[in-house]
């Protein structure tokens, strides 16, 4: 009788190559690890590269914590031309005769820094009426989209040899569309723009320097997906309580959470978090 493959749990930090969707990466890792339960924290566009945080097996239950994290991107913004996808993969739909200096672009980036409103692009994965926007866009249709609040905490630009191509460094909240940010910057400067060469250099507590290829990136312990959380070492009695869905005493938890609860070998036992002002059991990792 064929022996079942070993159960695999953990985190993988991938430097996503251009030309692949995030789902493509998940599909290749399913083949590599022989595990169906694989997910990612934060989609990257097919043309984009950089940090893609992956959860394998039980670790997929922790991805929501990583998904909500702040992200950092490097990108080039091409002024003077608009495309139907807001990036270099699309068809040009408008041209503008544009000229501006550093003071003007600095003022424009400042207007797009802080809490701002964004309208999701038609090529995004956001759902409207039960359908993803990119599915509707493929049919040549466009629908009204509600704007959403995002936070851009850093938006720095640097000139290149081409006066209409500027490099940008952006740090922003989860859910921010960099292609929309680039397009809005073009409008703020009296014309239009699209982006190219988008690269995510940091996703929460994970940097691109830590990443590897799809074939070679190591499987890290499940606890790696709790970076940035307050960590609490449990006694044996507390481990038994928590593994059975019990809640740790409130005086053992400091700060605002979430809290990663570890055994003596620093294996993750559970995560507790605050919901509606109350500490609750967020995730319990099976034995």
C-alpha positions as CSV (number, residue, x, y, z in Angstrom):
1,X,0.0,0.0,0.0
2,X,1.4,3.4,-1.0
3,X,2.6,5.5,1.9
4,X,0.9,8.9,2.5
5,X,3.2,11.9,2.0
6,X,4.1,13.7,5.3
7,X,1.8,16.5,6.4
8,X,3.5,19.8,5.7
9,X,2.9,23.0,7.7
10,X,4.8,26.3,7.7
11,X,5.5,29.6,5.9
12,X,7.4,30.3,2.7
13,X,8.7,33.7,1.6
14,X,8.7,33.9,-2.2
15,X,10.2,36.5,-4.5
16,X,7.4,36.3,-7.1
17,X,8.7,36.5,-10.7
18,X,7.1,38.6,-13.3
19,X,4.6,36.9,-15.7
20,X,2.9,34.8,-13.0
21,X,-0.2,35.4,-10.9
22,X,-0.1,34.8,-7.2
23,X,-2.4,31.9,-7.8
24,X,0.1,30.4,-10.2
25,X,2.7,30.5,-7.4
26,X,0.3,28.7,-5.1
27,X,-0.3,26.1,-7.7
28,X,3.5,25.4,-8.1
29,X,4.0,25.2,-4.4
30,X,1.1,22.7,-4.0
31,X,3.0,20.4,-6.4
32,X,6.3,21.0,-4.6
33,X,5.0,20.3,-1.1
34,X,2.2,17.8,-2.0
35,X,-0.2,19.9,0.1
36,X,-3.5,21.5,-1.1
37,X,-3.9,23.9,1.8
38,X,-1.7,26.7,0.6
39,X,-2.6,30.4,0.4
40,X,-0.9,33.8,0.2
41,X,-1.1,37.1,2.1
42,X,-1.9,39.9,-0.4
43,X,-2.1,39.4,-4.2
44,X,0.6,40.7,-6.5
45,X,-0.3,41.6,-10.1
46,X,1.2,39.2,-12.8
47,X,3.7,41.8,-14.0
48,X,4.7,42.7,-10.4
49,X,7.6,41.1,-8.5
50,X,8.6,40.8,-4.9
51,X,7.6,39.6,-1.5
52,X,4.7,37.0,-1.5
53,X,4.1,35.6,2.0
54,X,2.8,32.0,1.7
55,X,1.1,29.8,4.3
56,X,1.2,26.0,4.0
57,X,-1.1,23.6,5.8
58,X,-2.2,24.8,9.2
59,X,-0.3,28.0,8.7
60,X,-3.0,29.2,6.2
61,X,-5.2,30.0,9.2
62,X,-2.7,32.7,10.2
63,X,-2.6,34.5,6.8
64,X,-5.3,37.0,7.7
65,X,-2.8,38.6,10.2
66,X,-0.1,38.9,7.5
67,X,-2.6,40.1,4.9
68,X,-3.6,43.1,7.0
69,X,0.0,44.4,7.3
70,X,1.5,47.5,5.8
71,X,3.3,47.1,2.4
72,X,6.3,48.8,0.7
73,X,6.7,49.1,-3.0
74,X,9.2,50.4,-5.6
75,X,7.7,51.4,-8.9
76,X,8.3,53.6,-12.0
77,X,5.6,56.1,-12.9
78,X,5.4,57.0,-16.6
79,X,3.7,60.3,-17.2
80,X,2.1,61.5,-20.3
81,X,0.3,58.3,-21.3
82,X,-2.7,56.5,-19.8
83,X,-3.5,52.8,-20.3
84,X,-6.7,50.9,-19.8
85,X,-5.1,48.8,-17.0
86,X,-3.3,51.8,-15.5
87,X,0.0,49.8,-16.0
88,X,2.3,49.0,-18.8
89,X,0.5,45.7,-19.7
90,X,-2.5,47.6,-21.0
91,X,-3.4,49.5,-24.2
92,X,-2.8,53.2,-24.4
93,X,-6.1,55.2,-24.1
94,X,-4.9,58.8,-23.8
95,X,-1.8,61.0,-24.3
96,X,-0.9,64.2,-22.5
97,X,1.7,66.9,-23.1
98,X,3.1,67.2,-19.6
99,X,5.9,69.2,-18.0
100,X,6.5,69.8,-14.3
101,X,9.4,70.3,-11.9
102,X,10.4,68.6,-8.6
103,X,8.5,71.1,-6.4
104,X,5.3,70.4,-8.3
105,X,5.6,66.6,-8.2
106,X,6.6,66.8,-4.5
107,X,3.4,68.9,-3.8
108,X,1.3,66.4,-5.8
109,X,2.7,63.4,-3.9
110,X,2.1,65.2,-0.6
111,X,-1.6,65.6,-1.6
112,X,-1.7,61.8,-2.0
113,X,-0.1,61.0,1.3
114,X,-2.0,60.2,4.5
115,X,-5.5,58.9,4.5
116,X,-6.9,59.2,1.0
117,X,-9.8,57.8,-1.0
118,X,-9.2,55.4,-3.9
119,X,-11.5,54.0,-6.5
120,X,-10.5,50.4,-7.2
121,X,-9.4,49.8,-10.8
122,X,-11.5,47.7,-13.1
123,X,-8.7,45.2,-13.4
124,X,-8.7,44.5,-9.6
125,X,-9.9,41.4,-7.8
126,X,-12.4,43.4,-5.7
127,X,-16.0,42.0,-6.0
128,X,-18.9,44.1,-7.2
129,X,-22.3,42.5,-7.3
130,X,-20.7,39.1,-6.6
131,X,-18.3,39.3,-9.5
132,X,-14.6,40.3,-9.6
133,X,-14.0,43.5,-11.4
134,X,-11.4,42.0,-13.7
135,X,-14.0,39.5,-14.9
136,X,-16.3,42.3,-15.8
137,X,-13.5,44.2,-17.5
138,X,-12.7,41.2,-19.7
139,X,-16.2,41.6,-21.1
140,X,-15.4,45.2,-22.1
141,X,-17.7,46.5,-19.4
142,X,-17.2,49.1,-16.7
143,X,-19.3,49.5,-13.6
144,X,-19.5,52.1,-10.8
145,X,-17.2,51.4,-7.9
146,X,-17.3,52.9,-4.4
147,X,-14.2,54.6,-3.2
148,X,-12.4,53.2,-0.2
149,X,-10.1,54.8,2.4
150,X,-6.4,53.8,2.4
151,X,-3.4,55.2,4.1
152,X,-0.2,56.1,2.2
153,X,2.4,56.8,4.9
154,X,5.3,57.3,2.5
155,X,5.3,58.5,-1.1
156,X,8.8,59.6,-2.3
157,X,9.8,60.2,-5.8
158,X,13.2,60.4,-7.6
159,X,13.9,61.7,-11.1
160,X,15.4,59.5,-13.9
161,X,17.1,60.5,-17.1
162,X,13.7,60.7,-18.7
163,X,11.7,63.8,-17.4
164,X,8.5,61.8,-17.8
165,X,9.6,58.7,-15.9
166,X,10.0,58.9,-12.1
167,X,10.9,56.2,-9.6
168,X,8.7,56.1,-6.5
169,X,8.9,54.4,-3.1
170,X,5.5,53.9,-1.5
171,X,4.6,52.5,1.9
172,X,0.9,52.0,2.4
173,X,-1.9,50.1,4.1
174,X,-3.2,46.8,2.9
175,X,-5.6,47.2,0.0
176,X,-3.9,50.2,-1.6
177,X,-3.7,50.1,-5.4
178,X,-0.4,51.3,-6.6
179,X,-1.6,51.6,-10.2
180,X,-4.4,53.9,-9.0
181,X,-1.9,55.9,-7.0
182,X,0.3,56.4,-10.1
183,X,-2.7,57.3,-12.2
184,X,-4.0,59.8,-9.6
185,X,-0.6,61.4,-9.4
186,X,-0.7,62.0,-13.2
187,X,-4.1,63.7,-12.9
188,X,-2.8,65.8,-10.0
189,X,-0.1,67.1,-12.3
190,X,-2.5,68.0,-15.0
191,X,-2.3,65.0,-17.2
192,X,-2.2,61.2,-16.8
193,X,0.2,58.4,-16.0
194,X,0.6,54.7,-15.7
195,X,3.0,52.5,-13.7
196,X,5.6,49.9,-14.6
197,X,8.2,47.7,-12.9
198,X,6.2,47.3,-9.7
199,X,8.1,45.5,-7.0
200,X,7.0,44.8,-3.4
201,X,10.0,45.0,-1.2
202,X,8.3,44.5,2.2
203,X,5.1,42.9,3.3
204,X,4.5,43.6,7.0
205,X,7.5,42.1,8.9
206,X,8.8,40.3,5.8
207,X,11.4,41.8,3.5
208,X,12.5,40.8,0.0
209,X,16.0,40.1,1.2
210,X,14.5,37.0,3.0
211,X,12.7,35.6,0.0
212,X,13.7,32.7,-2.3
213,X,12.5,31.1,-5.5
214,X,9.5,28.9,-5.9
215,X,11.7,25.9,-6.1
216,X,14.2,26.7,-3.4
217,X,12.7,29.0,-0.7
218,X,12.8,27.0,2.6
219,X,9.7,26.0,4.6
220,X,9.8,28.0,7.8
221,X,8.1,27.1,11.1
222,X,4.4,28.1,11.4
223,X,5.4,30.6,14.2
224,X,7.1,32.8,11.5
225,X,3.6,34.0,10.5
226,X,3.2,35.6,14.0
227,X,6.1,38.1,13.6
228,X,5.2,41.4,15.2
229,X,2.8,39.8,17.7
230,X,3.4,39.9,21.4
231,X,4.7,36.4,22.4
232,X,3.7,34.5,25.5
233,X,5.4,31.3,26.7
234,X,2.9,28.9,28.2
235,X,3.2,26.5,31.1
236,X,2.2,22.9,30.6
237,X,-1.2,23.5,32.2
238,X,-1.8,26.6,30.0
239,X,-0.9,24.6,26.9
240,X,-3.5,22.0,27.8
241,X,-6.1,24.7,28.4
242,X,-5.3,26.6,25.1
243,X,-5.1,23.5,22.9
244,X,-8.7,22.6,24.0
245,X,-10.0,26.0,23.0
246,X,-9.6,27.6,26.4
247,X,-8.7,31.3,26.9
248,X,-5.6,32.4,28.7
249,X,-6.1,34.6,31.7
250,X,-6.2,38.2,30.9
251,X,-3.4,39.1,33.3
252,X,-1.0,37.1,31.1
253,X,-1.6,39.3,28.1
254,X,-0.1,42.8,27.8
255,X,-0.7,45.3,25.0
256,X,-3.3,45.4,22.4
257,X,-2.8,42.0,20.8
258,X,-2.9,39.8,18.9
259,X,-0.8,37.4,21.1
260,X,1.2,34.4,19.9
261,X,1.1,31.6,22.5
262,X,4.1,29.3,22.4
263,X,5.2,26.1,24.1
264,X,8.7,25.6,25.7
265,X,10.2,24.8,22.2
266,X,8.7,28.0,20.7
267,X,6.2,26.1,18.7
268,X,3.0,28.0,18.1
269,X,0.0,26.7,20.1
270,X,-2.6,29.4,19.5
271,X,-3.2,33.0,18.8
272,X,-5.5,35.2,20.9
273,X,-6.8,38.5,19.7
274,X,-9.2,41.3,20.5
275,X,-12.6,41.4,18.7
276,X,-15.2,44.1,19.6
277,X,-13.1,45.0,22.7
278,X,-13.0,41.4,24.0
279,X,-10.1,39.0,24.1
280,X,-11.1,35.9,22.1
281,X,-9.4,32.7,20.8
282,X,-8.4,33.5,17.3
283,X,-6.6,30.4,16.1
284,X,-5.7,27.1,17.7
285,X,-3.0,25.0,16.0
286,X,-3.9,21.3,16.1
287,X,-1.4,19.0,17.8
